[in-house]
């Protein structure tokens, strides 16, 4: 079954919560088998372009906008979450376990 054709690239811009989003539908072409929604934001701290999901027939600025805003909000939330590294914890050295056992034993004073 042949994939439905997605119209030529279209673009639109909108503002949400003080951020300007510039969105473009790109592809399919010789580099991309499918069309994707790409966007960038007006933030000086974020100069990336993102392609969070494929373009679908029937996509309009009205139904793409909330998906882009939600995806970017989730990305910002993930970036703000502190990272934890379990690789740095590892197993304690062999003598540390012996010290822990010794410390747990009550000391008995002899008279």
Gaussian input, Z-matrix of N, CA and C with variables (Angstrom, degrees):
# hf/3-21g

backbone

0 1
 N
 C     1     B1
 C     2     B2     1     A1
 N     3     B3     2     A2     1     D1
 C     4     B4     3     A3     2     D2
 C     5     B5     4     A4     3     D3
 N     6     B6     5     A5     4     D4
 C     7     B7     6     A6     5     D5
 C     8     B8     7     A7     6     D6
 N     9     B9     8     A8     7     D7
 C    10    B10     9     A9     8     D8
 C    11    B11    10    A10     9     D9
 N    12    B12    11    A11    10    D10
 C    13    B13    12    A12    11    D11
 C    14    B14    13    A13    12    D12
 N    15    B15    14    A14    13    D13
 C    16    B16    15    A15    14    D14
 C    17    B17    16    A16    15    D15
 N    18    B18    17    A17    16    D16
 C    19    B19    18    A18    17    D17
 C    20    B20    19    A19    18    D18
 N    21    B21    20    A20    19    D19
 C    22    B22    21    A21    20    D20
 C    23    B23    22    A22    21    D21
 N    24    B24    23    A23    22    D22
 C    25    B25    24    A24    23    D23
 C    26    B26    25    A25    24    D24
 N    27    B27    26    A26    25    D25
 C    28    B28    27    A27    26    D26
 C    29    B29    28    A28    27    D27
 N    30    B30    29    A29    28    D28
 C    31    B31    30    A30    29    D29
 C    32    B32    31    A31    30    D30
 N    33    B33    32    A32    31    D31
 C    34    B34    33    A33    32    D32
 C    35    B35    34    A34    33    D33
 N    36    B36    35    A35    34    D34
 C    37    B37    36    A36    35    D35
 C    38    B38    37    A37    36    D36
 N    39    B39    38    A38    37    D37
 C    40    B40    39    A39    38    D38
 C    41    B41    40    A40    39    D39
 N    42    B42    41    A41    40    D40
 C    43    B43    42    A42    41    D41
 C    44    B44    43    A43    42    D42
 N    45    B45    44    A44    43    D43
 C    46    B46    45    A45    44    D44
 C    47    B47    46    A46    45    D45
 N    48    B48    47    A47    46    D46
 C    49    B49    48    A48    47    D47
 C    50    B50    49    A49    48    D48
 N    51    B51    50    A50    49    D49
 C    52    B52    51    A51    50    D50
 C    53    B53    52    A52    51    D51
 N    54    B54    53    A53    52    D52
 C    55    B55    54    A54    53    D53
 C    56    B56    55    A55    54    D54
 N    57    B57    56    A56    55    D55
 C    58    B58    57    A57    56    D56
 C    59    B59    58    A58    57    D57
 N    60    B60    59    A59    58    D58
 C    61    B61    60    A60    59    D59
 C    62    B62    61    A61    60    D60
 N    63    B63    62    A62    61    D61
 C    64    B64    63    A63    62    D62
 C    65    B65    64    A64    63    D63
 N    66    B66    65    A65    64    D64
 C    67    B67    66    A66    65    D65
 C    68    B68    67    A67    66    D66
 N    69    B69    68    A68    67    D67
 C    70    B70    69    A69    68    D68
 C    71    B71    70    A70    69    D69
 N    72    B72    71    A71    70    D70
 C    73    B73    72    A72    71    D71
 C    74    B74    73    A73    72    D72
 N    75    B75    74    A74    73    D73
 C    76    B76    75    A75    74    D74
 C    77    B77    76    A76    75    D75
 N    78    B78    77    A77    76    D76
 C    79    B79    78    A78    77    D77
 C    80    B80    79    A79    78    D78
 N    81    B81    80    A80    79    D79
 C    82    B82    81    A81    80    D80
 C    83    B83    82    A82    81    D81
 N    84    B84    83    A83    82    D82
 C    85    B85    84    A84    83    D83
 C    86    B86    85    A85    84    D84
 N    87    B87    86    A86    85    D85
 C    88    B88    87    A87    86    D86
 C    89    B89    88    A88    87    D87
 N    90    B90    89    A89    88    D88
 C    91    B91    90    A90    89    D89
 C    92    B92    91    A91    90    D90
 N    93    B93    92    A92    91    D91
 C    94    B94    93    A93    92    D92
 C    95    B95    94    A94    93    D93
 N    96    B96    95    A95    94    D94
 C    97    B97    96    A96    95    D95
 C    98    B98    97    A97    96    D96
 N    99    B99    98    A98    97    D97
 C   100   B100    99    A99    98    D98
 C   101   B101   100   A100    99    D99
 N   102   B102   101   A101   100   D100
 C   103   B103   102   A102   101   D101
 C   104   B104   103   A103   102   D102
 N   105   B105   104   A104   103   D103
 C   106   B106   105   A105   104   D104
 C   107   B107   106   A106   105   D105
 N   108   B108   107   A107   106   D106
 C   109   B109   108   A108   107   D107
 C   110   B110   109   A109   108   D108
 N   111   B111   110   A110   109   D109
 C   112   B112   111   A111   110   D110
 C   113   B113   112   A112   111   D111
 N   114   B114   113   A113   112   D112
 C   115   B115   114   A114   113   D113
 C   116   B116   115   A115   114   D114
 N   117   B117   116   A116   115   D115
 C   118   B118   117   A117   116   D116
 C   119   B119   118   A118   117   D117
 N   120   B120   119   A119   118   D118
 C   121   B121   120   A120   119   D119
 C   122   B122   121   A121   120   D120
 N   123   B123   122   A122   121   D121
 C   124   B124   123   A123   122   D122
 C   125   B125   124   A124   123   D123
 N   126   B126   125   A125   124   D124
 C   127   B127   126   A126   125   D125
 C   128   B128   127   A127   126   D126
 N   129   B129   128   A128   127   D127
 C   130   B130   129   A129   128   D128
 C   131   B131   130   A130   129   D129
 N   132   B132   131   A131   130   D130
 C   133   B133   132   A132   131   D131
 C   134   B134   133   A133   132   D132
 N   135   B135   134   A134   133   D133
 C   136   B136   135   A135   134   D134
 C   137   B137   136   A136   135   D135
 N   138   B138   137   A137   136   D136
 C   139   B139   138   A138   137   D137
 C   140   B140   139   A139   138   D138
 N   141   B141   140   A140   139   D139
 C   142   B142   141   A141   140   D140
 C   143   B143   142   A142   141   D141
 N   144   B144   143   A143   142   D142
 C   145   B145   144   A144   143   D143
 C   146   B146   145   A145   144   D144
 N   147   B147   146   A146   145   D145
 C   148   B148   147   A147   146   D146
 C   149   B149   148   A148   147   D147
 N   150   B150   149   A149   148   D148
 C   151   B151   150   A150   149   D149
 C   152   B152   151   A151   150   D150
 N   153   B153   152   A152   151   D151
 C   154   B154   153   A153   152   D152
 C   155   B155   154   A154   153   D153
 N   156   B156   155   A155   154   D154
 C   157   B157   156   A156   155   D155
 C   158   B158   157   A157   156   D156
 N   159   B159   158   A158   157   D157
 C   160   B160   159   A159   158   D158
 C   161   B161   160   A160   159   D159
 N   162   B162   161   A161   160   D160
 C   163   B163   162   A162   161   D161
 C   164   B164   163   A163   162   D162
 N   165   B165   164   A164   163   D163
 C   166   B166   165   A165   164   D164
 C   167   B167   166   A166   165   D165
 N   168   B168   167   A167   166   D166
 C   169   B169   168   A168   167   D167
 C   170   B170   169   A169   168   D168
 N   171   B171   170   A170   169   D169
 C   172   B172   171   A171   170   D170
 C   173   B173   172   A172   171   D171
 N   174   B174   173   A173   172   D172
 C   175   B175   174   A174   173   D173
 C   176   B176   175   A175   174   D174
 N   177   B177   176   A176   175   D175
 C   178   B178   177   A177   176   D176
 C   179   B179   178   A178   177   D177
 N   180   B180   179   A179   178   D178
 C   181   B181   180   A180   179   D179
 C   182   B182   181   A181   180   D180
 N   183   B183   182   A182   181   D181
 C   184   B184   183   A183   182   D182
 C   185   B185   184   A184   183   D183
 N   186   B186   185   A185   184   D184
 C   187   B187   186   A186   185   D185
 C   188   B188   187   A187   186   D186
 N   189   B189   188   A188   187   D187
 C   190   B190   189   A189   188   D188
 C   191   B191   190   A190   189   D189
 N   192   B192   191   A191   190   D190
 C   193   B193   192   A192   191   D191
 C   194   B194   193   A193   192   D192
 N   195   B195   194   A194   193   D193
 C   196   B196   195   A195   194   D194
 C   197   B197   196   A196   195   D195
 N   198   B198   197   A197   196   D196
 C   199   B199   198   A198   197   D197
 C   200   B200   199   A199   198   D198
 N   201   B201   200   A200   199   D199
 C   202   B202   201   A201   200   D200
 C   203   B203   202   A202   201   D201
 N   204   B204   203   A203   202   D202
 C   205   B205   204   A204   203   D203
 C   206   B206   205   A205   204   D204
 N   207   B207   206   A206   205   D205
 C   208   B208   207   A207   206   D206
 C   209   B209   208   A208   207   D207
 N   210   B210   209   A209   208   D208
 C   211   B211   210   A210   209   D209
 C   212   B212   211   A211   210   D210
 N   213   B213   212   A212   211   D211
 C   214   B214   213   A213   212   D212
 C   215   B215   214   A214   213   D213
 N   216   B216   215   A215   214   D214
 C   217   B217   216   A216   215   D215
 C   218   B218   217   A217   216   D216
 N   219   B219   218   A218   217   D217
 C   220   B220   219   A219   218   D218
 C   221   B221   220   A220   219   D219
 N   222   B222   221   A221   220   D220
 C   223   B223   222   A222   221   D221
 C   224   B224   223   A223   222   D222
 N   225   B225   224   A224   223   D223
 C   226   B226   225   A225   224   D224
 C   227   B227   226   A226   225   D225
 N   228   B228   227   A227   226   D226
 C   229   B229   228   A228   227   D227
 C   230   B230   229   A229   228   D228
 N   231   B231   230   A230   229   D229
 C   232   B232   231   A231   230   D230
 C   233   B233   232   A232   231   D231
 N   234   B234   233   A233   232   D232
 C   235   B235   234   A234   233   D233
 C   236   B236   235   A235   234   D234
 N   237   B237   236   A236   235   D235
 C   238   B238   237   A237   236   D236
 C   239   B239   238   A238   237   D237
 N   240   B240   239   A239   238   D238
 C   241   B241   240   A240   239   D239
 C   242   B242   241   A241   240   D240
 N   243   B243   242   A242   241   D241
 C   244   B244   243   A243   242   D242
 C   245   B245   244   A244   243   D243
 N   246   B246   245   A245   244   D244
 C   247   B247   246   A246   245   D245
 C   248   B248   247   A247   246   D246
 N   249   B249   248   A248   247   D247
 C   250   B250   249   A249   248   D248
 C   251   B251   250   A250   249   D249
 N   252   B252   251   A251   250   D250
 C   253   B253   252   A252   251   D251
 C   254   B254   253   A253   252   D252
 N   255   B255   254   A254   253   D253
 C   256   B256   255   A255   254   D254
 C   257   B257   256   A256   255   D255
 N   258   B258   257   A257   256   D256
 C   259   B259   258   A258   257   D257
 C   260   B260   259   A259   258   D258
 N   261   B261   260   A260   259   D259
 C   262   B262   261   A261   260   D260
 C   263   B263   262   A262   261   D261
 N   264   B264   263   A263   262   D262
 C   265   B265   264   A264   263   D263
 C   266   B266   265   A265   264   D264
 N   267   B267   266   A266   265   D265
 C   268   B268   267   A267   266   D266
 C   269   B269   268   A268   267   D267
 N   270   B270   269   A269   268   D268
 C   271   B271   270   A270   269   D269
 C   272   B272   271   A271   270   D270
 N   273   B273   272   A272   271   D271
 C   274   B274   273   A273   272   D272
 C   275   B275   274   A274   273   D273
 N   276   B276   275   A275   274   D274
 C   277   B277   276   A276   275   D275
 C   278   B278   277   A277   276   D276
 N   279   B279   278   A278   277   D277
 C   280   B280   279   A279   278   D278
 C   281   B281   280   A280   279   D279
 N   282   B282   281   A281   280   D280
 C   283   B283   282   A282   281   D281
 C   284   B284   283   A283   282   D282
 N   285   B285   284   A284   283   D283
 C   286   B286   285   A285   284   D284
 C   287   B287   286   A286   285   D285
 N   288   B288   287   A287   286   D286
 C   289   B289   288   A288   287   D287
 C   290   B290   289   A289   288   D288
 N   291   B291   290   A290   289   D289
 C   292   B292   291   A291   290   D290
 C   293   B293   292   A292   291   D291
 N   294   B294   293   A293   292   D292
 C   295   B295   294   A294   293   D293
 C   296   B296   295   A295   294   D294
 N   297   B297   296   A296   295   D295
 C   298   B298   297   A297   296   D296
 C   299   B299   298   A298   297   D297
 N   300   B300   299   A299   298   D298
 C   301   B301   300   A300   299   D299
 C   302   B302   301   A301   300   D300
 N   303   B303   302   A302   301   D301
 C   304   B304   303   A303   302   D302
 C   305   B305   304   A304   303   D303
 N   306   B306   305   A305   304   D304
 C   307   B307   306   A306   305   D305
 C   308   B308   307   A307   306   D306
 N   309   B309   308   A308   307   D307
 C   310   B310   309   A309   308   D308
 C   311   B311   310   A310   309   D309
 N   312   B312   311   A311   310   D310
 C   313   B313   312   A312   311   D311
 C   314   B314   313   A313   312   D312
 N   315   B315   314   A314   313   D313
 C   316   B316   315   A315   314   D314
 C   317   B317   316   A316   315   D315
 N   318   B318   317   A317   316   D316
 C   319   B319   318   A318   317   D317
 C   320   B320   319   A319   318   D318
 N   321   B321   320   A320   319   D319
 C   322   B322   321   A321   320   D320
 C   323   B323   322   A322   321   D321
 N   324   B324   323   A323   322   D322
 C   325   B325   324   A324   323   D323
 C   326   B326   325   A325   324   D324
 N   327   B327   326   A326   325   D325
 C   328   B328   327   A327   326   D326
 C   329   B329   328   A328   327   D327
 N   330   B330   329   A329   328   D328
 C   331   B331   330   A330   329   D329
 C   332   B332   331   A331   330   D330

   B1=1.4464
   B2=1.5255
   B3=1.3019
   B4=1.4638
   B5=1.5231
   B6=1.3309
   B7=1.4611
   B8=1.5240
   B9=1.3361
   B10=1.4574
   B11=1.5335
   B12=1.3116
   B13=1.4668
   B14=1.5216
   B15=1.3315
   B16=1.4541
   B17=1.5206
   B18=1.3161
   B19=1.4603
   B20=1.5308
   B21=1.3209
   B22=1.4608
   B23=1.5365
   B24=1.3457
   B25=1.4690
   B26=1.5241
   B27=1.2999
   B28=1.4597
   B29=1.5121
   B30=1.2984
   B31=1.4578
   B32=1.5223
   B33=1.3089
   B34=1.4565
   B35=1.5222
   B36=1.3082
   B37=1.4581
   B38=1.5202
   B39=1.3230
   B40=1.4526
   B41=1.5226
   B42=1.3241
   B43=1.4607
   B44=1.5195
   B45=1.3229
   B46=1.4691
   B47=1.5198
   B48=1.3234
   B49=1.4727
   B50=1.5304
   B51=1.3233
   B52=1.4544
   B53=1.5249
   B54=1.3119
   B55=1.4647
   B56=1.5276
   B57=1.3281
   B58=1.4621
   B59=1.5202
   B60=1.3242
   B61=1.4605
   B62=1.5214
   B63=1.3234
   B64=1.4548
   B65=1.5238
   B66=1.3217
   B67=1.4688
   B68=1.5284
   B69=1.3268
   B70=1.4597
   B71=1.5190
   B72=1.3198
   B73=1.4620
   B74=1.5245
   B75=1.3453
   B76=1.4637
   B77=1.5205
   B78=1.3231
   B79=1.4522
   B80=1.5082
   B81=1.2857
   B82=1.4576
   B83=1.5284
   B84=1.2990
   B85=1.4572
   B86=1.5253
   B87=1.3043
   B88=1.4614
   B89=1.5285
   B90=1.3280
   B91=1.4668
   B92=1.5275
   B93=1.3266
   B94=1.4651
   B95=1.5249
   B96=1.3111
   B97=1.4663
   B98=1.5267
   B99=1.3328
   B100=1.4599
   B101=1.5187
   B102=1.3210
   B103=1.4637
   B104=1.5289
   B105=1.3076
   B106=1.4685
   B107=1.5184
   B108=1.3339
   B109=1.4557
   B110=1.5169
   B111=1.3218
   B112=1.4535
   B113=1.5158
   B114=1.3314
   B115=1.4564
   B116=1.5179
   B117=1.3196
   B118=1.4580
   B119=1.5162
   B120=1.3269
   B121=1.4598
   B122=1.5211
   B123=1.3353
   B124=1.4535
   B125=1.5232
   B126=1.2974
   B127=1.4643
   B128=1.5279
   B129=1.3332
   B130=1.4665
   B131=1.5265
   B132=1.3286
   B133=1.4677
   B134=1.5308
   B135=1.3158
   B136=1.4634
   B137=1.5244
   B138=1.3075
   B139=1.4623
   B140=1.5221
   B141=1.3262
   B142=1.4644
   B143=1.5216
   B144=1.3186
   B145=1.4611
   B146=1.5130
   B147=1.3040
   B148=1.4564
   B149=1.5246
   B150=1.3212
   B151=1.4663
   B152=1.5278
   B153=1.3290
   B154=1.4604
   B155=1.5238
   B156=1.3198
   B157=1.4594
   B158=1.5230
   B159=1.3331
   B160=1.4615
   B161=1.5267
   B162=1.3149
   B163=1.4629
   B164=1.5229
   B165=1.2959
   B166=1.4628
   B167=1.5231
   B168=1.3240
   B169=1.4652
   B170=1.5296
   B171=1.2870
   B172=1.4623
   B173=1.5178
   B174=1.3457
   B175=1.4569
   B176=1.5266
   B177=1.3035
   B178=1.4646
   B179=1.5223
   B180=1.3222
   B181=1.4623
   B182=1.5348
   B183=1.3153
   B184=1.4640
   B185=1.5263
   B186=1.3425
   B187=1.4677
   B188=1.5323
   B189=1.3362
   B190=1.4622
   B191=1.5300
   B192=1.3178
   B193=1.4717
   B194=1.5256
   B195=1.3395
   B196=1.4717
   B197=1.5256
   B198=1.3264
   B199=1.4745
   B200=1.5248
   B201=1.3249
   B202=1.4639
   B203=1.5192
   B204=1.3229
   B205=1.4669
   B206=1.5289
   B207=1.3142
   B208=1.4677
   B209=1.5267
   B210=1.3239
   B211=1.4693
   B212=1.5213
   B213=1.3424
   B214=1.4674
   B215=1.5346
   B216=1.3287
   B217=1.4679
   B218=1.5281
   B219=1.3260
   B220=1.4730
   B221=1.5254
   B222=1.3284
   B223=1.4635
   B224=1.5336
   B225=1.3372
   B226=1.4621
   B227=1.5281
   B228=1.3272
   B229=1.4641
   B230=1.5272
   B231=1.3111
   B232=1.4680
   B233=1.5235
   B234=1.3281
   B235=1.4698
   B236=1.5176
   B237=1.3377
   B238=1.4612
   B239=1.5240
   B240=1.3208
   B241=1.4587
   B242=1.5227
   B243=1.3354
   B244=1.4655
   B245=1.5251
   B246=1.2952
   B247=1.4571
   B248=1.5175
   B249=1.3007
   B250=1.4615
   B251=1.5119
   B252=1.3057
   B253=1.4611
   B254=1.5225
   B255=1.2997
   B256=1.4571
   B257=1.5184
   B258=1.3309
   B259=1.4560
   B260=1.5172
   B261=1.3220
   B262=1.4641
   B263=1.5155
   B264=1.3193
   B265=1.4597
   B266=1.5293
   B267=1.2811
   B268=1.4680
   B269=1.5235
   B270=1.3199
   B271=1.4625
   B272=1.5163
   B273=1.3226
   B274=1.4637
   B275=1.5273
   B276=1.3300
   B277=1.4621
   B278=1.5306
   B279=1.3120
   B280=1.4647
   B281=1.5252
   B282=1.3147
   B283=1.4728
   B284=1.5237
   B285=1.3359
   B286=1.4579
   B287=1.5291
   B288=1.3314
   B289=1.4645
   B290=1.5191
   B291=1.3225
   B292=1.4653
   B293=1.5214
   B294=1.3125
   B295=1.4617
   B296=1.5173
   B297=1.3246
   B298=1.4586
   B299=1.5206
   B300=1.3441
   B301=1.4639
   B302=1.5164
   B303=1.3325
   B304=1.4518
   B305=1.5188
   B306=1.3228
   B307=1.4468
   B308=1.5173
   B309=1.3122
   B310=1.4622
   B311=1.5332
   B312=1.3386
   B313=1.4632
   B314=1.5168
   B315=1.3400
   B316=1.4663
   B317=1.5308
   B318=1.2923
   B319=1.4558
   B320=1.5211
   B321=1.3268
   B322=1.4643
   B323=1.5222
   B324=1.3130
   B325=1.4541
   B326=1.5078
   B327=1.3181
   B328=1.4664
   B329=1.5073
   B330=1.3390
   B331=1.4612
   B332=1.4757
   A1=108.81
   A2=117.86
   A3=122.94
   A4=109.78
   A5=114.61
   A6=119.46
   A7=109.24
   A8=116.84
   A9=118.18
   A10=109.46
   A11=116.20
   A12=120.31
   A13=109.51
   A14=114.76
   A15=120.81
   A16=106.79
   A17=118.06
   A18=119.44
   A19=112.26
   A20=115.63
   A21=122.08
   A22=109.86
   A23=116.17
   A24=119.02
   A25=112.41
   A26=114.34
   A27=121.23
   A28=107.59
   A29=116.66
   A30=119.12
   A31=109.73
   A32=114.57
   A33=121.31
   A34=108.10
   A35=115.41
   A36=121.91
   A37=108.07
   A38=116.51
   A39=120.00
   A40=109.12
   A41=115.37
   A42=120.94
   A43=109.17
   A44=114.83
   A45=121.76
   A46=107.66
   A47=117.10
   A48=122.85
   A49=112.50
   A50=117.09
   A51=121.63
   A52=115.02
   A53=117.89
   A54=122.17
   A55=107.99
   A56=115.89
   A57=120.27
   A58=108.47
   A59=115.54
   A60=122.94
   A61=108.16
   A62=116.86
   A63=122.36
   A64=106.60
   A65=116.25
   A66=122.11
   A67=110.38
   A68=115.54
   A69=121.52
   A70=109.32
   A71=115.23
   A72=120.25
   A73=106.20
   A74=116.16
   A75=121.05
   A76=110.74
   A77=115.69
   A78=121.62
   A79=110.32
   A80=119.44
   A81=125.33
   A82=110.64
   A83=115.52
   A84=121.41
   A85=108.53
   A86=117.77
   A87=119.18
   A88=112.57
   A89=117.96
   A90=121.07
   A91=112.84
   A92=116.83
   A93=121.26
   A94=109.54
   A95=116.02
   A96=119.97
   A97=111.64
   A98=116.74
   A99=122.04
   A100=109.35
   A101=115.90
   A102=121.08
   A103=108.53
   A104=116.28
   A105=122.49
   A106=109.65
   A107=115.51
   A108=120.79
   A109=107.84
   A110=116.07
   A111=123.34
   A112=107.81
   A113=116.65
   A114=118.25
   A115=110.37
   A116=114.99
   A117=122.85
   A118=106.65
   A119=115.91
   A120=120.77
   A121=109.76
   A122=115.77
   A123=121.47
   A124=113.73
   A125=118.52
   A126=122.09
   A127=111.43
   A128=116.22
   A129=120.27
   A130=110.48
   A131=116.69
   A132=120.99
   A133=112.17
   A134=117.31
   A135=120.28
   A136=109.69
   A137=116.26
   A138=121.71
   A139=112.22
   A140=117.54
   A141=122.33
   A142=110.70
   A143=114.76
   A144=122.50
   A145=106.39
   A146=116.81
   A147=121.37
   A148=109.89
   A149=116.04
   A150=122.61
   A151=106.81
   A152=117.94
   A153=120.58
   A154=116.08
   A155=118.59
   A156=118.46
   A157=111.71
   A158=113.89
   A159=121.48
   A160=110.68
   A161=114.72
   A162=120.38
   A163=108.28
   A164=115.80
   A165=121.40
   A166=109.33
   A167=117.11
   A168=118.73
   A169=108.62
   A170=116.55
   A171=120.24
   A172=113.54
   A173=118.56
   A174=120.12
   A175=109.63
   A176=115.65
   A177=122.53
   A178=107.66
   A179=117.85
   A180=118.75
   A181=112.00
   A182=116.94
   A183=120.40
   A184=113.04
   A185=118.56
   A186=118.55
   A187=112.88
   A188=117.89
   A189=120.44
   A190=110.28
   A191=116.26
   A192=121.80
   A193=113.44
   A194=120.36
   A195=119.05
   A196=113.35
   A197=117.16
   A198=119.92
   A199=110.27
   A200=116.95
   A201=120.33
   A202=110.52
   A203=117.77
   A204=121.47
   A205=110.41
   A206=117.74
   A207=121.45
   A208=111.14
   A209=117.24
   A210=120.78
   A211=110.37
   A212=117.39
   A213=121.02
   A214=110.76
   A215=117.60
   A216=120.79
   A217=110.24
   A218=117.67
   A219=121.52
   A220=110.46
   A221=117.34
   A222=121.06
   A223=110.60
   A224=116.97
   A225=120.55
   A226=111.37
   A227=116.45
   A228=120.69
   A229=110.62
   A230=116.26
   A231=120.79
   A232=110.83
   A233=116.79
   A234=120.45
   A235=112.33
   A236=117.46
   A237=121.82
   A238=112.56
   A239=117.84
   A240=122.04
   A241=109.71
   A242=117.23
   A243=118.68
   A244=110.89
   A245=115.61
   A246=119.39
   A247=110.06
   A248=115.59
   A249=120.93
   A250=107.39
   A251=114.86
   A252=119.83
   A253=109.16
   A254=116.55
   A255=119.63
   A256=111.10
   A257=116.42
   A258=119.16
   A259=111.73
   A260=119.03
   A261=121.48
   A262=113.28
   A263=117.15
   A264=119.26
   A265=111.15
   A266=117.48
   A267=121.34
   A268=114.08
   A269=115.48
   A270=121.62
   A271=108.77
   A272=116.68
   A273=118.22
   A274=110.08
   A275=117.40
   A276=119.73
   A277=110.69
   A278=117.20
   A279=122.50
   A280=111.81
   A281=118.46
   A282=119.70
   A283=111.76
   A284=119.80
   A285=121.49
   A286=110.38
   A287=117.23
   A288=120.73
   A289=110.06
   A290=118.37
   A291=122.22
   A292=110.28
   A293=117.65
   A294=121.28
   A295=110.78
   A296=117.06
   A297=121.17
   A298=110.17
   A299=117.65
   A300=120.80
   A301=110.75
   A302=116.95
   A303=121.41
   A304=110.85
   A305=116.16
   A306=120.62
   A307=111.41
   A308=117.60
   A309=121.44
   A310=111.93
   A311=117.41
   A312=120.21
   A313=110.28
   A314=117.35
   A315=119.15
   A316=108.97
   A317=114.45
   A318=118.52
   A319=108.26
   A320=115.41
   A321=121.49
   A322=107.84
   A323=113.20
   A324=117.14
   A325=109.38
   A326=116.72
   A327=120.94
   A328=107.97
   A329=115.14
   A330=119.84
   A331=112.41
   D1=129.07
   D2=-178.68
   D3=-74.67
   D4=143.48
   D5=177.35
   D6=-71.14
   D7=144.54
   D8=177.55
   D9=-66.57
   D10=144.72
   D11=-179.75
   D12=-76.98
   D13=135.05
   D14=176.10
   D15=-97.26
   D16=135.42
   D17=-178.47
   D18=-57.46
   D19=165.22
   D20=179.32
   D21=-52.89
   D22=157.19
   D23=-177.98
   D24=-51.72
   D25=136.63
   D26=175.42
   D27=-126.02
   D28=160.74
   D29=178.59
   D30=-143.53
   D31=157.25
   D32=175.93
   D33=-155.99
   D34=162.75
   D35=-179.18
   D36=-132.17
   D37=147.47
   D38=175.24
   D39=-153.69
   D40=163.06
   D41=178.28
   D42=-117.45
   D43=137.44
   D44=179.27
   D45=-146.26
   D46=124.60
   D47=178.52
   D48=52.67
   D49=40.58
   D50=177.33
   D51=78.80
   D52=5.07
   D53=179.06
   D54=-111.95
   D55=131.79
   D56=174.69
   D57=-94.88
   D58=124.55
   D59=178.52
   D60=-102.91
   D61=130.27
   D62=174.71
   D63=-112.52
   D64=115.60
   D65=-172.60
   D66=-115.35
   D67=140.72
   D68=179.00
   D69=-140.97
   D70=135.33
   D71=172.62
   D72=-94.50
   D73=121.53
   D74=-176.93
   D75=-126.16
   D76=145.02
   D77=178.36
   D78=94.68
   D79=-178.18
   D80=-13.91
   D81=-68.13
   D82=150.57
   D83=176.96
   D84=-153.50
   D85=-165.15
   D86=-176.23
   D87=-68.87
   D88=-15.26
   D89=179.66
   D90=-100.12
   D91=-25.78
   D92=-178.11
   D93=-126.82
   D94=128.47
   D95=179.86
   D96=-73.53
   D97=-29.79
   D98=-179.00
   D99=-122.55
   D100=163.25
   D101=174.53
   D102=-85.03
   D103=142.23
   D104=-179.37
   D105=-129.89
   D106=150.86
   D107=171.25
   D108=-88.47
   D109=121.45
   D110=175.91
   D111=-108.53
   D112=147.28
   D113=173.61
   D114=-149.92
   D115=157.59
   D116=172.32
   D117=-134.40
   D118=163.01
   D119=-178.99
   D120=-119.54
   D121=163.23
   D122=-174.86
   D123=-81.55
   D124=1.77
   D125=-176.87
   D126=-70.86
   D127=133.61
   D128=176.88
   D129=-68.26
   D130=-23.99
   D131=-178.83
   D132=-81.73
   D133=-13.70
   D134=-176.65
   D135=-128.53
   D136=99.71
   D137=-178.53
   D138=-103.31
   D139=14.29
   D140=-179.44
   D141=-78.81
   D142=159.10
   D143=166.63
   D144=-113.15
   D145=139.16
   D146=-176.75
   D147=-120.96
   D148=145.72
   D149=174.38
   D150=-126.37
   D151=80.71
   D152=-172.07
   D153=-75.84
   D154=-24.07
   D155=-179.13
   D156=-160.19
   D157=158.96
   D158=-179.47
   D159=-69.54
   D160=148.89
   D161=173.12
   D162=-77.82
   D163=139.78
   D164=-179.68
   D165=-119.89
   D166=151.68
   D167=174.26
   D168=-57.89
   D169=138.29
   D170=179.97
   D171=91.71
   D172=-4.75
   D173=176.25
   D174=-63.77
   D175=137.49
   D176=175.54
   D177=-133.80
   D178=162.41
   D179=175.58
   D180=-54.20
   D181=-35.66
   D182=-178.07
   D183=-66.07
   D184=-34.38
   D185=-179.51
   D186=-97.81
   D187=-13.71
   D188=176.72
   D189=-84.87
   D190=-37.29
   D191=-176.39
   D192=-51.30
   D193=-53.64
   D194=-178.30
   D195=-63.66
   D196=-30.78
   D197=178.37
   D198=-68.61
   D199=-40.79
   D200=179.33
   D201=-67.22
   D202=-44.93
   D203=179.80
   D204=-60.98
   D205=-44.94
   D206=179.65
   D207=-64.41
   D208=-42.09
   D209=-179.79
   D210=-63.64
   D211=-44.32
   D212=-178.31
   D213=-68.78
   D214=-38.46
   D215=177.23
   D216=-61.58
   D217=-41.46
   D218=177.96
   D219=-64.92
   D220=-37.79
   D221=177.49
   D222=-63.48
   D223=-45.83
   D224=179.40
   D225=-63.46
   D226=-38.44
   D227=177.58
   D228=-63.66
   D229=-43.23
   D230=179.29
   D231=-64.21
   D232=-41.53
   D233=178.03
   D234=-63.26
   D235=-32.77
   D236=-177.72
   D237=-78.75
   D238=-15.60
   D239=-179.44
   D240=-74.18
   D241=127.61
   D242=178.83
   D243=-61.65
   D244=142.64
   D245=178.58
   D246=-89.35
   D247=147.49
   D248=175.21
   D249=-123.36
   D250=140.52
   D251=-179.01
   D252=-116.87
   D253=112.10
   D254=178.86
   D255=-80.85
   D256=-18.95
   D257=-177.54
   D258=-65.56
   D259=-23.00
   D260=-178.11
   D261=-82.73
   D262=-12.13
   D263=-175.88
   D264=-83.95
   D265=-51.68
   D266=175.93
   D267=53.49
   D268=-166.79
   D269=177.89
   D270=-90.01
   D271=145.44
   D272=177.21
   D273=-70.41
   D274=154.19
   D275=177.01
   D276=-59.36
   D277=154.88
   D278=-176.63
   D279=-56.66
   D280=-41.76
   D281=-177.82
   D282=-71.73
   D283=-21.24
   D284=177.61
   D285=-67.55
   D286=-36.60
   D287=178.62
   D288=-65.86
   D289=-39.45
   D290=179.06
   D291=-64.90
   D292=-41.04
   D293=179.01
   D294=-64.46
   D295=-38.61
   D296=179.49
   D297=-64.87
   D298=-43.34
   D299=178.85
   D300=-63.57
   D301=-41.34
   D302=-179.55
   D303=-63.82
   D304=-41.71
   D305=-178.88
   D306=-67.07
   D307=-27.63
   D308=-178.49
   D309=-77.66
   D310=-22.61
   D311=-179.97
   D312=-77.90
   D313=133.89
   D314=178.76
   D315=-71.22
   D316=144.62
   D317=178.58
   D318=-85.28
   D319=135.28
   D320=179.24
   D321=-109.02
   D322=122.43
   D323=179.39
   D324=-88.45
   D325=135.15
   D326=177.65
   D327=-95.63
   D328=144.32
   D329=-179.82
   D330=-98.01

